[in-house]
Amino acid sequence: MPGTWETSNTPDPGRGNGMLAQVTSNLPAGARVDYVAYPATAFPWEGDVYAASRNRAVDNARGIIAATAERCPLTNFALVGYSQGADAAGDLAAEIGTGLGVIGPHRLVAVGLLSDPRRSELDPFVGPPVAGTGAGGARAGGFGFVTPNVRTICAVGDLYCSTPPEDFVTRLAGFLAISAGSPFEQLENYRDEATALYNDIMTAGGIPMLQLQLTPEANELREQKIRTFYESQIHQDYSNYVVDGRGTTATRWLHDWIASKA
């Protein structure tokens, strides 16, 4: 599942497949790659708010898997996502991990996530350690039965997947972006995440602490941090980000791992 602005409802083949092209190219014979088309937008003025865009990606991917599983009952599956696509791929993997998904958990043999906005500190991790969780907060139920087949990669300094636990303003904004616009029947899925965030805020000092993070000085520091992050291009540099002592990049590592499952 491509990241934000890497695809659309009507994808243009000329745009390529973005970051994940380096993961899915030249896989072993017999492996088929399906890219999931979805709005891939992040802001309301683009037509689909983030949550609605992400939910469309989940629905479309679920449909592809269901159709393929029906035609090919012996086929196994892998989910790979980058950025917003990692958010969607992770949510679908978590759904399958409950045992009540579109396929049995045993058929989902690999889940590779680059810069997952809902990364948990407990997710199986590859690369140098990073602080905190994804900006949208961790998935409350984790990945269930598919946890052993999950690998997540987050570059040091990538705020999308590594938000400091004490930065409650960013965490709250991320949670609202993740959940806003979701259908009513899905809002209950976010109840546990909202409760966990609320409890963390109250434990850290409640509203007075939150107000301290909203002073002009704090806002200026946060703005500078975000500006530095965007200028660094860290989020767009996973093809060069080294994750092990052999010099393997994030995209190469995921490619080789997915290939080993084919």
FENDAFEN-V275711 format. One record per backbone hydrogen bond with DSSP energy under -0.5 kcal/mol. NH is the residue of the N-H (numbers start at 1). CO is the residue of the C=O. E is the energy in kcal/mol with one decimal. If there is no record, write none. Layout:
# FENDAFEN-V275711
nh=NH co=CO e=E
nh=NH co=CO e=E
This chain:
# FENDAFEN-V275711
nh=5 co=40 e=-2.7
nh=6 co=3 e=-2.2
nh=11 co=8 e=-0.6
nh=13 co=11 e=-0.6
nh=15 co=12 e=-2.5
nh=16 co=13 e=-1.4
nh=18 co=15 e=-0.5
nh=20 co=17 e=-0.8
nh=21 co=18 e=-1.5
nh=22 co=19 e=-1.2
nh=23 co=20 e=-1.1
nh=24 co=20 e=-2.3
nh=25 co=21 e=-1.4
nh=27 co=24 e=-0.7
nh=31 co=28 e=-1.9
nh=37 co=35 e=-0.6
nh=46 co=43 e=-2.0
nh=47 co=44 e=-1.9
nh=50 co=42 e=-0.6
nh=51 co=177 e=-0.7
nh=53 co=49 e=-2.6
nh=54 co=50 e=-3.0
nh=55 co=51 e=-2.7
nh=56 co=52 e=-1.9
nh=57 co=53 e=-1.8
nh=58 co=54 e=-2.1
nh=59 co=55 e=-2.5
nh=60 co=56 e=-2.8
nh=61 co=57 e=-2.5
nh=62 co=58 e=-2.6
nh=63 co=59 e=-2.1
nh=64 co=60 e=-2.0
nh=65 co=61 e=-2.5
nh=66 co=62 e=-2.6
nh=67 co=63 e=-2.3
nh=68 co=64 e=-2.3
nh=69 co=65 e=-3.0
nh=70 co=66 e=-1.8
nh=71 co=67 e=-1.7
nh=72 co=68 e=-2.8
nh=75 co=72 e=-1.9
nh=77 co=107 e=-3.5
nh=79 co=110 e=-2.4
nh=81 co=112 e=-2.3
nh=82 co=1 e=-1.9
nh=83 co=114 e=-2.7
nh=85 co=82 e=-2.1
nh=86 co=83 e=-0.5
nh=87 co=83 e=-2.0
nh=88 co=84 e=-2.1
nh=89 co=85 e=-2.9
nh=90 co=86 e=-2.7
nh=91 co=87 e=-2.0
nh=92 co=88 e=-2.4
nh=93 co=89 e=-2.4
nh=94 co=90 e=-2.5
nh=95 co=91 e=-2.0
nh=96 co=92 e=-2.4
nh=97 co=93 e=-2.3
nh=98 co=94 e=-0.6
nh=98 co=95 e=-1.0
nh=99 co=96 e=-1.8
nh=100 co=95 e=-0.7
nh=107 co=104 e=-2.0
nh=108 co=105 e=-1.3
nh=109 co=77 e=-2.0
nh=109 co=107 e=-1.0
nh=110 co=77 e=-0.9
nh=111 co=149 e=-2.2
nh=112 co=79 e=-2.6
nh=113 co=111 e=-0.5
nh=113 co=151 e=-2.4
nh=114 co=81 e=-2.8
nh=115 co=113 e=-0.5
nh=115 co=153 e=-2.7
nh=117 co=115 e=-0.6
nh=119 co=116 e=-1.8
nh=123 co=120 e=-1.3
nh=126 co=152 e=-2.1
nh=133 co=163 e=-1.3
nh=134 co=119 e=-2.4
nh=135 co=160 e=-2.6
nh=136 co=117 e=-2.7
nh=137 co=117 e=-0.5
nh=137 co=134 e=-1.8
nh=139 co=118 e=-0.9
nh=142 co=139 e=-1.4
nh=144 co=141 e=-0.7
nh=145 co=97 e=-2.6
nh=146 co=143 e=-1.9
nh=147 co=144 e=-1.6
nh=149 co=146 e=-1.9
nh=150 co=147 e=-1.9
nh=151 co=111 e=-2.7
nh=152 co=124 e=-2.3
nh=153 co=113 e=-2.8
nh=158 co=155 e=-2.3
nh=159 co=157 e=-1.0
nh=161 co=158 e=-0.8
nh=162 co=158 e=-1.2
nh=163 co=133 e=-3.8
nh=164 co=162 e=-0.5
nh=167 co=164 e=-1.9
nh=168 co=166 e=-1.5
nh=171 co=167 e=-1.9
nh=172 co=168 e=-2.6
nh=173 co=169 e=-2.4
nh=174 co=170 e=-2.5
nh=175 co=171 e=-2.4
nh=176 co=172 e=-2.3
nh=177 co=173 e=-2.1
nh=178 co=174 e=-2.2
nh=179 co=175 e=-2.3
nh=180 co=176 e=-2.7
nh=182 co=179 e=-1.9
nh=186 co=183 e=-1.8
nh=187 co=183 e=-0.8
nh=187 co=184 e=-1.0
nh=188 co=184 e=-0.5
nh=189 co=186 e=-1.4
nh=190 co=187 e=-1.6
nh=191 co=188 e=-1.4
nh=194 co=190 e=-2.6
nh=195 co=191 e=-2.5
nh=196 co=192 e=-2.4
nh=197 co=193 e=-2.4
nh=198 co=194 e=-2.6
nh=199 co=195 e=-2.6
nh=200 co=196 e=-2.2
nh=201 co=197 e=-2.3
nh=202 co=198 e=-2.6
nh=203 co=199 e=-2.5
nh=204 co=200 e=-1.8
nh=205 co=201 e=-0.5
nh=205 co=202 e=-0.9
nh=206 co=201 e=-2.8
nh=208 co=205 e=-0.5
nh=209 co=205 e=-0.7
nh=210 co=206 e=-1.9
nh=211 co=207 e=-2.6
nh=212 co=208 e=-1.6
nh=213 co=209 e=-1.0
nh=214 co=211 e=-1.4
nh=215 co=212 e=-0.8
nh=219 co=215 e=-2.9
nh=220 co=216 e=-2.2
nh=221 co=217 e=-2.2
nh=222 co=218 e=-2.4
nh=223 co=219 e=-2.6
nh=224 co=220 e=-2.2
nh=225 co=221 e=-2.2
nh=226 co=222 e=-2.5
nh=227 co=223 e=-2.5
nh=228 co=224 e=-2.6
nh=229 co=225 e=-2.1
nh=230 co=226 e=-2.5
nh=231 co=227 e=-2.4
nh=232 co=228 e=-1.6
nh=233 co=229 e=-0.7
nh=233 co=230 e=-0.8
nh=234 co=229 e=-0.7
nh=236 co=233 e=-0.7
nh=237 co=234 e=-1.6
nh=240 co=237 e=-1.7
nh=241 co=237 e=-0.9
nh=242 co=240 e=-0.5
nh=243 co=248 e=-3.0
nh=244 co=248 e=-0.6
nh=247 co=244 e=-1.5
nh=250 co=238 e=-0.7
nh=250 co=241 e=-2.0
nh=251 co=238 e=-1.2
nh=253 co=249 e=-2.8
nh=254 co=250 e=-2.3
nh=255 co=251 e=-2.2
nh=256 co=252 e=-2.6
nh=257 co=253 e=-2.3
nh=258 co=254 e=-2.9
nh=259 co=255 e=-2.6
nh=260 co=256 e=-1.6
nh=261 co=257 e=-0.6
nh=261 co=258 e=-1.3
nh=262 co=258 e=-0.6
nh=262 co=259 e=-1.0
